[in-house]
Amino acid sequence: MGDTTSAGNVNIDKDLLAILCCPETKQDVSMAADTLIRQLNERITKGALKNKAGQTVIEKLDGGLLRADKKILYPIREDIPVMLIEEGIPLEGVI
């Protein structure tokens, strides 16, 4: 495999990251900052974070891919990006 890029405990292959995009808008995505992931995990602990499907997120994030417009974060769990529209986490009003 190629080089990896990492944030916190998450390692994503740079070649994979280069081809990933938002499944809804096709915008580029980039690794989310550790501070954002910590903020979101605090909200998850409180039961105060919902995904695009309107479901409460209960599993803490290992990392995330932030859409270019910074409105949606796609979770990364066990080094695997979850690139499903309904699993995206809207960030408006959250951060």
C-alpha positions in Angstrom: 0.0 0.0 0.0 1.0 3.6 -0.3 1.8 6.2 2.3 -0.7 6.8 5.1 -2.0 9.9 6.6 -3.1 9.9 10.2 -5.0 11.8 12.8 -5.0 10.5 16.4 -5.2 6.7 16.2 -6.6 6.6 12.7 -4.5 5.7 9.6 -5.9 6.1 6.2 -4.0 5.3 3.0 -3.2 8.6 1.1 -4.2 7.0 -2.2 -7.6 6.0 -0.7 -8.1 9.4 0.8 -7.3 11.0 -2.6 -10.2 9.2 -4.3 -12.8 9.4 -1.5 -15.5 12.0 -1.8 -18.8 12.8 -0.2 -21.3 10.3 -1.6 -24.0 13.0 -1.6 -22.3 16.1 -3.1 -19.1 14.6 -4.5 -17.1 17.2 -2.6 -13.6 16.3 -1.5 -13.1 15.1 2.1 -10.1 15.5 4.4 -9.1 14.1 7.8 -10.9 15.9 10.7 -8.9 17.5 13.4 -8.5 15.5 16.7 -10.1 18.4 18.5 -13.3 18.1 16.4 -13.4 14.4 17.0 -13.1 14.9 20.8 -15.9 17.5 20.7 -18.1 15.1 18.8 -17.3 12.2 21.1 -18.3 14.3 24.1 -21.7 14.9 22.5 -22.0 11.1 21.7 -21.3 10.4 25.4 -24.2 12.7 26.3 -26.5 11.2 23.7 -26.6 14.6 21.9 -25.3 13.8 18.4 -27.5 12.6 15.5 -26.6 11.4 12.0 -28.3 12.4 8.8 -30.8 9.6 9.2 -31.9 11.3 12.5 -30.6 8.5 14.6 -28.6 9.2 17.8 -24.9 8.3 17.3 -24.0 5.8 20.0 -20.6 4.6 18.9 -17.6 6.9 19.6 -15.6 8.0 16.6 -12.0 6.9 16.0 -11.7 9.7 13.5 -13.7 11.4 10.7 -13.6 12.7 7.2 -14.7 16.2 6.9 -16.6 17.3 3.7 -15.0 20.3 2.0 -17.8 22.7 3.0 -17.3 21.5 6.6 -21.0 20.7 7.0 -20.8 16.9 7.2 -18.4 14.5 8.9 -18.2 10.9 7.8 -17.2 8.6 10.7 -14.0 6.5 10.7 -14.2 3.3 12.8 -11.4 0.9 13.0 -9.5 2.7 10.2 -12.5 2.3 7.9 -14.3 5.3 6.6 -18.1 4.9 6.7 -19.1 6.8 3.5 -22.9 6.3 3.7 -25.0 9.4 3.3 -27.3 8.4 6.2 -24.2 7.9 8.5 -22.9 11.4 7.8 -23.0 13.7 10.9 -24.3 17.2 10.2 -22.1 19.7 11.9 -24.3 22.8 11.7 -25.1 23.9 15.2 -22.9 21.3 16.6 -19.5 23.0 16.5 
